């Protein structure tokens, strides 16, 4: 095993020498165990997933020198399946962002067009796969952070049902929302990686055997005859016209292969983005309290006032977007505002879940564009956080409802990729993989 350890700079990283898109933060080579379904394949790991002896920075100066003493469960499963870990991928700091521009290690370029962002927060993982720098990759999806970069980089990304994949060893952003998910160039390869990483884990009480006896790779057979696909009209209205046209063309292809296309409306989605950010930021405020210069983070000066030392460490270690989300989350949880914001957000979350459950009584799969826009140019989004948050409108409802979803390439607009998002009922991964493989063909 080899790895490099150094502090971040704005324009340097310690990834592979051929990493032309800044997709990697740390170069590493960890060989898998013998022959298995991933034998001969390289797997890039997002840098908020713990790797024994290989630093795990979360894209933050706060953890620039942190080296975990253990592997996340998903990493152990990749190695046991014969995969070779070939590096830790760049990401938005602590997963907070949708363009991989908030990383302390510099932004990632989109391999499709280097003037554009790769999406985020798992942008490094998607870029590594799209550029051929890794056969497969793992990301984490809190509000679209696997599907967003998959769509923007023209690859496949799966967000599993909450509880299907262990979160043990993941540096938490928002515990009730995030899941580890695979990225690959084909639906079958993404499904194969999902087969490897899914399943119960004694070290994570949120996991269960909901996917028992599933064979996700075998589900990528492309037969959608008789499948009912519901277009979520609420997620079409705010999308760019060219994106909608490309999305509709991909559905025409599914219809030509025997799928039935219908329209569905979910009234609750009007409030999904607001509810998501209140919940996610509140959980982030709690999770990131441990980065205080004592438990984690650069060692502070604790000779004087504790509050001053605590503030100094966080001022130095966190970037602007992380600070913004901690402040907003702390405010939402504070006395006098908990019921006004956090409780209402949880009520909205329950409404979103109910709407999805009712929709799946009539359809097998729900569909929307993965992202309502094509990849923005680098630097375009950083000055307008609100627009960045609204870009997640099509992906965050899935996380609120703890459902599975996949993004598969649907086509291009002006040379930039557009993704088709297919959403399934709880533990309906085989169904969405089946539909996505047909769309891929």
N, C-alpha and C positions, 0 to 999 in steps of 0.2 A: 504494500500500500504506500502511496506517496501523496503528499498534499503540501500546499504552500500556505503560509500564514503571514499576513502583514496587514497594516492598517489601510483603510480606504482612502482614496483620493478622488477628486472629481473626474479624472480622466484615465485612471489606471485600475487594473484588476489583476488577479492572479489566475485567470482561466487559461485554457490551452493556447498555445502560440498561434494556432490557426483560427482562434475565436475572433472573427472579424466584425461581429455584430455586438460585442460586449454581452453575450448571452450568459457567460459563466462568471461567477465571482471567484471560485476556487477550483483549481485543477486537482483532480484526484483519480486514482485508478485502484478500484477494489474489485478483485475477481470473485465471481460467483462460485457456488459449490457444484462442480461437476456438470453432468448433463441434466437438463431440465427443459421446460417449455421456452425459457428465455436464453438458452445456451447460444453463445455467439452473438448476442444482441447487447448493445450498449444502452444504458438507461441513465439519463440525467435526472438529478434530484433537486427539486426546489429548495432554496436555502433556508426555509423555515422547518425543514424535516430533519430531525436529529440523525447524525451519522457519527458512529464511534471513531474517534481519533481524527475526524475531518471537521474543520471549523464550520459552524452554522451561524451565520451572521444576521439572518432575516433582512438583509439589505440595509442594515443600520450600523452607524458608528458605535451605537450602544453595545453591540455584540461583536465588534470587529475582531476580537481575539478569543471568542468563546469556542471551546472545543468540547463537545459532549462526550461523556464516558460510556455512551450506549447508543444503540441503533433504535430508531423508530420501528415499530412492528412492520410497516410496509417495506422498509429497507431490508430487514431480515428476510422477508418473504421474496423480495426480488433476488437477493443473493442466493437463497435456497433453491430458487427456480433456475439458477444458472446464469442470471443476468450479470453484467459487469457495470458497476457504478463508474461513470467517467467524468463526474464533476458536479459541483453545486451551482445551480443556476440563479442568475440575477432576478430580482423581484422588486416590486414597490415595497418601501420600508414597512416591515411588519404586515405586509399584505394590504396596505392602505393606499389604494390608487388603482386606476384602470388603464394605465399607459406604460408602466414600468419606467417612469421618469422621476419618481420620488426616492429612488435608491441612492444611498450614500456612495455607491460605487459607480455612479454615472448611469445614463439612460441606455436602454437597449434599442438597437435599430431593427426595423422590420426587414427580414431578408427578401421579401417580395419587392419592396421599394424602400431603400434606406433613408429616405427623407421622411418616412412615416413611422409612427409608433407601432409596436407589436401587440398592443393591448396589455392588460395586466389583471391582477398583479403577477400572474405566472408567466409574464412575457418572456423571460429568459428560457423557460422550458419549451414554450411554443416556438420561439425563434431557433433554438437548438435543433428541434425536430425539422422545422421547415428548411433550415440551412444544411441539413444532413450531417450535423455535428453530433447527433445522437439518434439511435434507431427509435427509441421510445423515451418518454419523460413522465415524471410525476409532478403534478401541481397541487395546489389546494384551492378550493372553490368556496368562498364565503358568501358572495353575492353575484357570482359569475366569473370568478377569477381563473377558471380553466376554460370555460366556453368563450369568454370575451377574446383572449389571445388566440384561441383556436380559430375563431372566425376571422380575426384580423390577419393571421398568418397563413390562412388557407390549409389548415390541418384539422384533424378530428380531436375533439375533447369531450370527455364524459364526466358529468357530475353525478355520482351515485346517490341512491337513497341514503338519507341520514341513518347511520347505524350499520350499513353494509360493510364499510371499511373502517378499520381501527384508526383512531386518532392518537393513540399512544405514541409519544415522541414528537408530536407536532407542537411547535411554539404557538400557543393559542392567541388568536385575535378575537374571535367571537365563538365561544364554545358551542352554542346551540344551533349554529348556522353552517359551520365549515365542514367540508369533507375532502379527503384526498381523492384525486381523480387522475386518470391516465390521459396522455396525449400521444398521438401517433399520426403517421401519414395515411393510414387506412383504418376503416371501421373495424376490420377483423383484428388488426394488431392492437388497437386500443382495447378491444374486447378481451383479447388474450391477456393483456396486462391487468385488466380488471379481474379476470379469473384468478390470477396469481395473488393479488393483494386483498381480495375480499374474504369475508368470513369472520366468525366470532373471535374475540381476543379476551382472555382472562384479565388482561391488564387494562381493558377499557370497557366499563360497565354499560356504555351506550351501544355496544355492538350486539348483534343477535344473529340468528341463523335464517334470516328472511330470504337469503339467497341460496339456501341449501339445495344441493343437487342441480344447480344451474350450470349451464355450459354456455357462457356468453359468446365465445368465439364461434361456436357452432350456430349461434343464432344469426350470424352475419351471412345468411344465405340469399338475401335479396327478394324473397317471395312475399309480396304485400297483397296478394289477391284476397279480397274480402276485408281488408283492414280499413277501419274508419278513422279518418284524420280530421280533426277539428281545427280550423283556422281561428286563432284568438284575435278577433277583430279589434279589441281594445289596444293590442300591441302593434297594429298596423298603422293606426292613425297618426302616430308621431314619427314614423320612420320616413326617411328620404324616399322620394318617388322612385329613383333608380334602384334602390335597395328593395323596395316592394316589388318592382317588376321582376327582378332577379329571383326573389323569393317565390313569387307566383309561378314563374317558369319551372322552378324545381318541383312545385306541387303538381303542375300539369304533367310532369314526367311520372310522378307517383300514380296519378290518376290513369295514365296510359298503361301502367303496369298492373292495374286492377284495384287500386285503392279507391275508396269512396271519400270525397272531399265535402265537408260541410262547414258551416260557420258557427262559432261559439262566442258568447260575450260573458265576461266575468266582471261585474260591477266593482268588486272589491279592489281590482288592480289599480284603480285611480289613487288609492292611498298606500300602495305597496312600497314605493320608494321612500316615502316619509317614515313609514313604520320600520322599514329595514334599517335606515340610518340611525334612528333613535335606539333600536335594540343593539345593533352592531357597535355603535359608539359607546353605549353604556357598558356592554361587556368588555370592550377594549379598555375602558377607563379602569375597570377592576383588574383585568389581566395584566396590564402594564404597570400596575403599582409596584410590582416586585423589582422593577429596574430602578434601583435607588442608590447604587454605588456600594451597597453592603451585600445584598444577595446576588444581584447581577448588575453588570455595567461597569464602567471605569471607576476605579477606587476614588472616592471623594475625600475631601478634607473634613474630618469629623471632630476636629479639635474645638471648633466653635459651636455656633447654633446649628442644631440638627436640621431645621427647616431650610436654612440657607444652604447647607451642604447638599441636601436632597434636591433643592431647586437647581443648584449649579450643575449637578450630574445630569439631570434631565434636560437642562438647557443645552449642554454640550452634546449629549448623546442622541437626542431625538431631532428629527427634521420637522419642518413647518407643518406638513400634513398630519403627521402623528400627533403633534402638539394640538392642532386644531380639533382632532377627533377626541382626544383625551378630555379637553376642556368642555366640548359639547356633551360628551357622555357623562362627565362628572356633574354638569349642570342638570341634565335630565334625571339623574338619580338623587339630586339633592333634596333636602327637606323642603316641602312646599311645592315641589315640581314633579315628584315621582308620579302622582296620580294624573297630573295634567299631561305628561308626555309618555313616560315609560308604560304605565298601565294602559293608556289608550293605544299605544303601539302594539301591545300584546293582544288587545281586543281586535285590532285590525288584522293581526297575524292569524288569529282564529277564523276570522271572516274569509281571508284569502284561502286558507286550507279548506274551509267548507265549500267555497265556490269551486275549487278544483275537484273535490270529491264528487260534487253534483255533476260536474261536466263529464267526468269519467263514467257516469252511469249511461251516457249516450255515445261516447266515442272511445276508441282504443288508445289514440295518441293525440296530443295537442301540438300545434305548430305555430311558429312565429319566426320572423327574422331573428337571428341570435343577437345582433346589434342593430340599432336603428340607423346607424351611419356607417360609412366606410372609415378606415383608419385615419385619424387626424394627423396632420404633420407634426413633427417633433417640436415641442415648445408651445403649440397652439392652445393646449388645454390648461396649462398650469396656472394661468392668471385668472381662471374662472372656475373655482371649485364646484359651484352649483351646477354648471353645465356638465362637469365631469360626473357628478352624482346622477344627474338625470339620464346620462348615457347608459346607466345600468337598468333602465326601466323594464327591459324585456327579460332580464336574467334573475333579478332579486326575488320575484314572486316564487320561483322554484325553491329557493333556499328557505323562505318563510314557511312554505308548506312541507319542507323536508322530502321533496320528490326527486326522482331521477330525471336527468335531461342530457341530451347529446347535441353537440354542434358539429355539423358536417358541411364541407364546402358546397355552396349552391351555385357558384359562378363568380363573375367579376364585374365591377363597374369601373371603367377607366383604368383597367389593369390592377385594381385593388380588390382583394377577396371579399366575398359576402358569405355569411354563414346561415344555414338553415338550422333552427333549433327545434328539436322534437322532444316533447315532455311526456313522461309516462306516469301511471299510478304508482303508488308505493311498491317498491321491489318489482317494478315493471321494466327492468333493464333489458331483458331479452326482447321485449316488444319494440322498444325504441332502437335497439341495435339492428333488429330486423328491418325496420323502416329506413334507418339511416343507410344501411348497406344497399338498399334499393335506390335511394336518392343518389348515392355515390356512383352507382353504375350508370 
